[in-house]
Amino acid sequence: MNAAPPPEASAAPRRGRGRPPAPPSDWEPFGTYLPEPLARSFRAACSLRGIQLREGTRQAVEEWVRNQAALQAPETLSDPAPQPELPPT
């Protein structure tokens, strides 16, 4: 009679109750440190909105990147791209 292996011996890791599902395969780990009050506020905001921390982090980073691009846009406007020469009329 073969007994089932104990749970810790199974090949696939078990997800605990309340743990989020695994992230999409095209996501990579990203870790950082934040001041404790900011981290606590971020966790609370994500919880109130019913989103996972990784989704809140994705949204925050995307917004930050967009804002940085917008801040740099005026600099690129001061150096316009060369205009094509028009034939003489």
The first five atom37 places (N, CA, C, CB, O) and aatype in JSON, in Angstrom:
{
  "aatype": [12, 2, 0, 0, 14, 14, 14, 6, 0, 15, 0, 0, 14, 1, 1, 7, 1, 7, 1, 14, 14, 0, 14, 14, 15, 3, 17, 6, 14, 13, 7, 16, 18, 10, 14, 6, 14, 10, 0, 1, 15, 13, 1, 0, 0, 4, 15, 10, 1, 7, 9, 5, 10, 1, 6, 7, 16, 1, 5, 0, 19, 6, 6, 17, 19, 1, 2, 5, 0, 0, 10, 5, 0, 14, 6, 16, 10, 15, 3, 14, 0, 14, 5, 14, 6, 10, 14, 14, 16],
  "atom_mask": [
    [1, 1, 1, 1, 1],
    [1, 1, 1, 1, 1],
    [1, 1, 1, 1, 1],
    [1, 1, 1, 1, 1],
    [1, 1, 1, 1, 1],
    [1, 1, 1, 1, 1],
    [1, 1, 1, 1, 1],
    [1, 1, 1, 1, 1],
    [1, 1, 1, 1, 1],
    [1, 1, 1, 1, 1],
    [1, 1, 1, 1, 1],
    [1, 1, 1, 1, 1],
    [1, 1, 1, 1, 1],
    [1, 1, 1, 1, 1],
    [1, 1, 1, 1, 1],
    [1, 1, 1, 0, 1],
    [1, 1, 1, 1, 1],
    [1, 1, 1, 0, 1],
    [1, 1, 1, 1, 1],
    [1, 1, 1, 1, 1],
    [1, 1, 1, 1, 1],
    [1, 1, 1, 1, 1],
    [1, 1, 1, 1, 1],
    [1, 1, 1, 1, 1],
    [1, 1, 1, 1, 1],
    [1, 1, 1, 1, 1],
    [1, 1, 1, 1, 1],
    [1, 1, 1, 1, 1],
    [1, 1, 1, 1, 1],
    [1, 1, 1, 1, 1],
    [1, 1, 1, 0, 1],
    [1, 1, 1, 1, 1],
    [1, 1, 1, 1, 1],
    [1, 1, 1, 1, 1],
    [1, 1, 1, 1, 1],
    [1, 1, 1, 1, 1],
    [1, 1, 1, 1, 1],
    [1, 1, 1, 1, 1],
    [1, 1, 1, 1, 1],
    [1, 1, 1, 1, 1],
    [1, 1, 1, 1, 1],
    [1, 1, 1, 1, 1],
    [1, 1, 1, 1, 1],
    [1, 1, 1, 1, 1],
    [1, 1, 1, 1, 1],
    [1, 1, 1, 1, 1],
    [1, 1, 1, 1, 1],
    [1, 1, 1, 1, 1],
    [1, 1, 1, 1, 1],
    [1, 1, 1, 0, 1],
    [1, 1, 1, 1, 1],
    [1, 1, 1, 1, 1],
    [1, 1, 1, 1, 1],
    [1, 1, 1, 1, 1],
    [1, 1, 1, 1, 1],
    [1, 1, 1, 0, 1],
    [1, 1, 1, 1, 1],
    [1, 1, 1, 1, 1],
    [1, 1, 1, 1, 1],
    [1, 1, 1, 1, 1],
    [1, 1, 1, 1, 1],
    [1, 1, 1, 1, 1],
    [1, 1, 1, 1, 1],
    [1, 1, 1, 1, 1],
    [1, 1, 1, 1, 1],
    [1, 1, 1, 1, 1],
    [1, 1, 1, 1, 1],
    [1, 1, 1, 1, 1],
    [1, 1, 1, 1, 1],
    [1, 1, 1, 1, 1],
    [1, 1, 1, 1, 1],
    [1, 1, 1, 1, 1],
    [1, 1, 1, 1, 1],
    [1, 1, 1, 1, 1],
    [1, 1, 1, 1, 1],
    [1, 1, 1, 1, 1],
    [1, 1, 1, 1, 1],
    [1, 1, 1, 1, 1],
    [1, 1, 1, 1, 1],
    [1, 1, 1, 1, 1],
    [1, 1, 1, 1, 1],
    [1, 1, 1, 1, 1],
    [1, 1, 1, 1, 1],
    [1, 1, 1, 1, 1],
    [1, 1, 1, 1, 1],
    [1, 1, 1, 1, 1],
    [1, 1, 1, 1, 1],
    [1, 1, 1, 1, 1],
    [1, 1, 1, 1, 1]
  ],
  "atom_positions": [
    [[0.85, -1.17, 0.0], [0.0, 0.0, 0.0], [0.9, 1.24, 0.0], [-0.97, 0.0, 1.23], [1.73, 1.4, 0.89]],
    [[0.73, 2.11, -1.0], [1.54, 3.33, -1.1], [0.84, 4.47, -0.38], [1.8, 3.71, -2.58], [-0.33, 4.77, -0.65]],
    [[1.55, 5.09, 0.52], [1.0, 6.24, 1.23], [1.38, 7.5, 0.47], [1.52, 6.29, 2.69], [2.44, 7.57, -0.15]],
    [[0.53, 8.49, 0.51], [0.83, 9.77, -0.15], [1.98, 10.44, 0.57], [-0.43, 10.7, -0.17], [2.09, 10.35, 1.8]],
    [[2.87, 11.13, -0.18], [3.98, 11.81, 0.49], [3.45, 12.97, 1.34], [5.0, 12.34, -0.54], [2.39, 13.52, 1.05]],
    [[4.18, 13.31, 2.36], [3.75, 14.44, 3.18], [3.71, 15.71, 2.33], [4.68, 14.63, 4.41], [4.43, 15.8, 1.34]],
    [[2.89, 16.7, 2.71], [2.75, 17.92, 1.91], [4.07, 18.61, 1.61], [1.84, 18.89, 2.61], [4.25, 19.14, 0.52]],
    [[5.0, 18.62, 2.55], [6.27, 19.32, 2.32], [7.15, 18.62, 1.29], [7.02, 19.45, 3.62], [8.12, 19.21, 0.82]],
    [[6.82, 17.38, 0.94], [7.61, 16.63, -0.03], [7.07, 16.76, -1.45], [7.67, 15.18, 0.36], [7.69, 16.27, -2.39]],
    [[5.92, 17.42, -1.62], [5.36, 17.54, -2.97], [6.21, 18.5, -3.8], [3.89, 18.02, -2.92], [6.87, 19.38, -3.26]],
    [[6.18, 18.31, -5.12], [7.03, 19.09, -6.02], [6.56, 20.54, -6.14], [7.05, 18.46, -7.4], [7.38, 21.46, -6.17]],
    [[5.25, 20.76, -6.19], [4.74, 22.12, -6.36], [4.58, 22.78, -5.0], [3.38, 22.11, -7.11], [4.07, 22.16, -4.06]],
    [[5.03, 24.03, -4.88], [4.85, 24.72, -3.6], [3.38, 24.99, -3.35], [5.65, 26.04, -3.56], [2.63, 25.35, -4.27]],
    [[2.98, 24.82, -2.14], [1.59, 25.08, -1.77], [1.43, 26.54, -1.44], [1.14, 24.21, -0.6], [2.28, 27.12, -0.75]],
    [[0.37, 27.15, -1.9], [0.07, 28.54, -1.59], [-0.84, 28.53, -0.36], [-0.61, 29.28, -2.81], [-1.84, 27.81, -0.32]],
    [[-0.49, 29.32, 0.63], [-1.31, 29.39, 1.82], [-2.61, 30.13, 1.56], [0.0, 0.0, 0.0], [-2.73, 30.87, 0.58]],
    [[-3.57, 29.93, 2.42], [-4.83, 30.63, 2.3], [-4.57, 32.12, 2.45], [-5.86, 30.13, 3.34], [-3.85, 32.54, 3.35]],
    [[-5.16, 32.92, 1.58], [-4.98, 34.36, 1.65], [-3.77, 34.88, 0.89], [0.0, 0.0, 0.0], [-3.59, 36.09, 0.77]],
    [[-2.93, 33.98, 0.39], [-1.76, 34.42, -0.38], [-2.19, 34.7, -1.81], [-0.63, 33.35, -0.36], [-3.03, 33.98, -2.35]],
    [[-1.64, 35.73, -2.44], [-2.02, 36.04, -3.8], [-1.53, 34.97, -4.76], [-1.49, 37.4, -4.21], [-0.57, 34.26, -4.47]],
    [[-2.18, 34.85, -5.91], [-1.71, 33.89, -6.9], [-0.34, 34.32, -7.42], [-2.71, 33.76, -8.06], [0.09, 35.46, -7.24]],
    [[0.33, 33.4, -8.05], [1.65, 33.69, -8.62], [1.52, 34.8, -9.66], [2.28, 32.41, -9.25], [0.5, 34.89, -10.33]],
    [[2.55, 35.65, -9.79], [2.48, 36.74, -10.76], [2.57, 36.21, -12.19], [3.6, 37.76, -10.51], [2.98, 35.07, -12.4]],
    [[2.18, 37.03, -13.17], [2.34, 36.62, -14.56], [3.8, 36.28, -14.85], [1.85, 37.72, -15.51], [4.71, 36.79, -14.2]],
    [[4.02, 35.42, -15.82], [5.37, 34.94, -16.1], [6.31, 36.02, -16.62], [5.32, 33.82, -17.09], [7.52, 35.86, -16.54]],
    [[5.77, 37.13, -17.15], [6.64, 38.17, -17.67], [6.99, 39.23, -16.62], [5.99, 38.84, -18.86], [7.57, 40.26, -16.96]],
    [[6.65, 39.0, -15.37], [6.99, 39.91, -14.28], [8.29, 39.43, -13.66], [5.85, 39.99, -13.22], [8.57, 38.23, -13.63]],
    [[9.1, 40.36, -13.15], [10.32, 39.97, -12.45], [10.3, 40.53, -11.04], [11.56, 40.46, -13.22], [9.66, 41.55, -10.8]],
    [[10.99, 39.89, -10.12], [11.02, 40.38, -8.74], [11.59, 41.79, -8.66], [11.84, 39.43, -7.85], [12.52, 42.14, -9.4]],
    [[11.03, 42.59, -7.77], [11.47, 43.96, -7.58], [11.3, 44.28, -6.11], [10.67, 44.96, -8.49], [10.18, 44.3, -5.6]],
    [[12.39, 44.53, -5.44], [12.32, 44.81, -4.01], [13.03, 46.12, -3.7], [0.0, 0.0, 0.0], [13.97, 46.51, -4.39]],
    [[12.57, 46.77, -2.67], [13.17, 48.03, -2.26], [12.85, 48.29, -0.79], [12.67, 49.21, -3.15], [12.15, 47.51, -0.15]],
    [[13.37, 49.36, -0.28], [13.08, 49.78, 1.09], [12.37, 51.12, 1.05], [14.39, 49.87, 1.94], [12.72, 51.99, 0.25]],
    [[11.37, 51.27, 1.9], [10.64, 52.52, 2.03], [10.59, 52.9, 3.5], [9.2, 52.39, 1.45], [10.69, 52.04, 4.37]],
    [[10.45, 54.19, 3.79], [10.22, 54.57, 5.18], [8.96, 53.86, 5.69], [10.08, 56.14, 5.32], [7.98, 53.72, 4.96]],
    [[9.0, 53.41, 6.91], [7.91, 52.61, 7.48], [6.55, 53.28, 7.34], [8.19, 52.32, 8.94], [5.6, 52.6, 6.96]],
    [[6.39, 54.59, 7.62], [5.06, 55.2, 7.48], [4.55, 55.16, 6.03], [5.09, 56.64, 7.97], [3.36, 54.96, 5.8]],
    [[5.44, 55.36, 5.07], [5.04, 55.31, 3.67], [4.64, 53.89, 3.26], [6.18, 55.82, 2.77], [3.64, 53.7, 2.57]],
    [[5.41, 52.92, 3.68], [5.08, 51.53, 3.38], [3.73, 51.14, 3.99], [6.19, 50.58, 3.89], [2.93, 50.46, 3.35]],
    [[3.49, 51.57, 5.21], [2.21, 51.27, 5.88], [1.05, 51.93, 5.14], [2.25, 51.75, 7.36], [0.01, 51.31, 4.94]],
    [[1.23, 53.19, 4.72], [0.19, 53.9, 3.98], [-0.08, 53.23, 2.63], [0.59, 55.36, 3.77], [-1.22, 53.11, 2.2]],
    [[0.99, 52.78, 1.97], [0.86, 52.12, 0.68], [0.09, 50.81, 0.83], [2.24, 51.87, 0.06], [-0.81, 50.53, 0.04]],
    [[0.44, 50.02, 1.83], [-0.27, 48.75, 2.07], [-1.75, 49.01, 2.35], [0.38, 47.98, 3.25], [-2.62, 48.3, 1.85]],
    [[-2.03, 50.04, 3.16], [-3.42, 50.36, 3.49], [-4.17, 50.82, 2.25], [-3.47, 51.45, 4.58], [-5.32, 50.41, 2.05]],
    [[-3.56, 51.66, 1.42], [-4.23, 52.14, 0.21], [-4.53, 50.99, -0.74], [-3.36, 53.19, -0.5], [-5.61, 50.93, -1.32]],
    [[-3.59, 50.07, -0.9], [-3.82, 48.9, -1.75], [-4.96, 48.06, -1.19], [-2.54, 48.05, -1.87], [-5.83, 47.6, -1.94]],
    [[-4.96, 47.85, 0.1], [-6.0, 47.04, 0.74], [-7.37, 47.69, 0.56], [-5.69, 46.85, 2.23], [-8.34, 47.0, 0.24]],
    [[-7.46, 49.0, 0.77], [-8.74, 49.7, 0.62], [-9.27, 49.61, -0.8], [-8.59, 51.17, 1.02], [-10.48, 49.59, -1.02]],
    [[-8.38, 49.56, -1.77], [-8.78, 49.48, -3.18], [-8.95, 48.03, -3.64], [-7.76, 50.18, -4.06], [-9.38, 47.78, -4.77]],
    [[-8.62, 47.1, -2.77], [-8.79, 45.69, -3.1], [-7.8, 45.19, -4.14], [0.0, 0.0, 0.0], [-8.11, 44.28, -4.91]],
    [[-6.6, 45.79, -4.17], [-5.59, 45.34, -5.12], [-4.38, 44.78, -4.38], [-5.16, 46.5, -6.05], [-4.14, 45.12, -3.22]],
    [[-3.64, 43.92, -5.05], [-2.44, 43.35, -4.45], [-1.34, 44.4, -4.43], [-1.98, 42.08, -5.24], [-1.34, 45.34, -5.22]],
    [[-0.39, 44.23, -3.52], [0.73, 45.16, -3.43], [1.49, 45.25, -4.75], [1.68, 44.74, -2.31], [1.9, 46.34, -5.15]],
    [[1.68, 44.12, -5.42], [2.44, 44.17, -6.67], [1.7, 44.98, -7.73], [2.7, 42.76, -7.19], [2.33, 45.64, -8.55]],
    [[0.35, 44.95, -7.73], [-0.41, 45.76, -8.69], [-0.31, 47.23, -8.33], [-1.89, 45.32, -8.72], [-0.17, 48.07, -9.22]],
    [[-0.38, 47.56, -7.05], [-0.2, 48.94, -6.63], [1.2, 49.45, -6.97], [0.0, 0.0, 0.0], [1.36, 50.59, -7.38]],
    [[2.19, 48.59, -6.79], [3.57, 48.96, -7.14], [3.68, 49.19, -8.64], [4.56, 47.86, -6.69], [4.31, 50.16, -9.07]],
    [[3.08, 48.31, -9.44], [3.12, 48.47, -10.9], [2.5, 49.8, -11.3], [2.39, 47.31, -11.6], [3.06, 50.53, -12.12]],
    [[1.33, 50.13, -10.73], [0.67, 51.38, -11.05], [1.51, 52.59, -10.64], [-0.69, 51.44, -10.36], [1.63, 53.55, -11.4]],
    [[2.11, 52.54, -9.46], [2.92, 53.65, -8.97], [4.16, 53.85, -9.84], [3.32, 53.41, -7.52], [4.52, 54.99, -10.16]],
    [[4.82, 52.76, -10.21], [6.03, 52.87, -11.02], [5.67, 53.37, -12.42], [6.76, 51.51, -11.11], [6.38, 54.21, -12.97]],
    [[4.58, 52.87, -13.0], [4.17, 53.36, -14.32], [3.89, 54.85, -14.3], [2.93, 52.6, -14.8], [4.3, 55.58, -15.2]],
    [[3.19, 55.31, -13.26], [2.89, 56.74, -13.16], [4.17, 57.55, -12.99], [1.93, 57.01, -11.98], [4.32, 58.61, -13.59]],
    [[5.09, 57.06, -12.18], [6.36, 57.76, -11.97], [7.12, 57.88, -13.29], [7.22, 57.03, -10.91], [7.65, 58.94, -13.61]],
    [[7.17, 56.79, -14.04], [7.88, 56.81, -15.33], [7.22, 57.81, -16.28], [7.9, 55.39, -15.97], [7.92, 58.57, -16.95]],
    [[5.88, 57.82, -16.35], [5.18, 58.79, -17.21], [5.49, 60.21, -16.78], [3.65, 58.55, -17.16], [5.74, 61.07, -17.62]],
    [[5.48, 60.47, -15.47], [5.77, 61.82, -14.96], [7.19, 62.24, -15.32], [5.57, 61.88, -13.45], [7.43, 63.39, -15.67]],
    [[8.14, 61.31, -15.23], [9.53, 61.65, -15.58], [9.63, 61.97, -17.06], [10.48, 60.48, -15.22], [10.35, 62.9, -17.44]],
    [[8.92, 61.23, -17.9], [8.94, 61.51, -19.34], [8.33, 62.87, -19.62], [8.17, 60.41, -20.12], [8.82, 63.61, -20.48]],
    [[7.25, 63.23, -18.9], [6.61, 64.53, -19.1], [7.53, 65.66, -18.64], [5.27, 64.59, -18.34], [7.55, 66.72, -19.26]],
    [[8.27, 65.43, -17.57], [9.2, 66.46, -17.1], [10.33, 66.69, -18.09], [9.76, 66.08, -15.73], [10.84, 67.81, -18.2]],
    [[10.73, 65.65, -18.8], [11.82, 65.76, -19.75], [11.35, 66.28, -21.1], [12.5, 64.43, -19.93], [12.17, 66.75, -21.89]],
    [[10.06, 66.22, -21.39], [9.54, 66.64, -22.69], [9.88, 68.08, -23.02], [8.04, 66.46, -22.71], [10.28, 68.33, -24.16]],
    [[9.77, 69.07, -22.11], [10.11, 70.44, -22.48], [11.57, 70.58, -22.93], [9.85, 71.36, -21.3], [11.86, 71.4, -23.8]],
    [[12.47, 69.81, -22.36], [13.87, 69.87, -22.77], [14.02, 69.45, -24.23], [14.75, 68.98, -21.87], [14.79, 70.05, -24.97]],
    [[13.29, 68.44, -24.63], [13.41, 67.97, -26.01], [12.77, 68.96, -26.97], [12.76, 66.6, -26.17], [13.16, 69.02, -28.13]],
    [[11.8, 69.75, -26.5], [11.19, 70.75, -27.37], [12.14, 71.9, -27.65], [9.9, 71.27, -26.74], [12.02, 72.55, -28.69]],
    [[13.07, 72.18, -26.75], [14.0, 73.28, -26.98], [15.04, 72.91, -28.03], [14.7, 73.67, -25.67], [15.75, 73.8, -28.53]],
    [[15.15, 71.66, -28.37], [16.09, 71.2, -29.41], [15.27, 70.46, -30.46], [17.23, 70.28, -28.8], [15.28, 69.23, -30.51]],
    [[14.54, 71.22, -31.32], [13.63, 70.55, -32.25], [14.37, 69.69, -33.25], [12.8, 71.57, -32.98], [15.55, 69.9, -33.56]],
    [[13.66, 68.73, -33.75], [14.23, 67.86, -34.78], [14.45, 68.66, -36.05], [13.31, 66.63, -35.05], [13.67, 69.57, -36.34]],
    [[15.48, 68.34, -36.82], [15.71, 69.08, -38.07], [14.53, 68.93, -39.02], [17.0, 68.61, -38.76], [13.96, 67.84, -39.16]],
    [[14.18, 70.02, -39.66], [13.07, 70.02, -40.62], [13.62, 69.74, -42.01], [12.31, 71.37, -40.58], [14.71, 70.18, -42.36]],
    [[12.86, 69.02, -42.81], [13.34, 68.76, -44.17], [13.38, 70.05, -44.97], [12.45, 67.71, -44.87], [12.54, 70.94, -44.79]],
    [[14.34, 70.15, -45.85], [14.43, 71.34, -46.71], [13.35, 71.28, -47.76], [15.83, 71.46, -47.37], [13.07, 70.23, -48.34]],
    [[12.73, 72.44, -48.02], [11.71, 72.52, -49.03], [12.36, 72.94, -50.34], [10.58, 73.49, -48.61], [13.32, 73.71, -50.33]],
    [[11.86, 72.48, -51.45], [12.44, 72.92, -52.73], [12.15, 74.41, -52.94], [11.86, 72.08, -53.92], [11.12, 74.9, -52.47]],
    [[13.03, 75.13, -53.63], [12.79, 76.57, -53.87], [11.55, 76.76, -54.74], [14.01, 77.23, -54.55], [11.24, 75.94, -55.61]],
    [[10.85, 77.86, -54.48], [9.64, 78.13, -55.26], [9.85, 79.22, -56.29], [8.5, 78.52, -54.35], [8.93, 79.55, -57.03]]
  ]
}
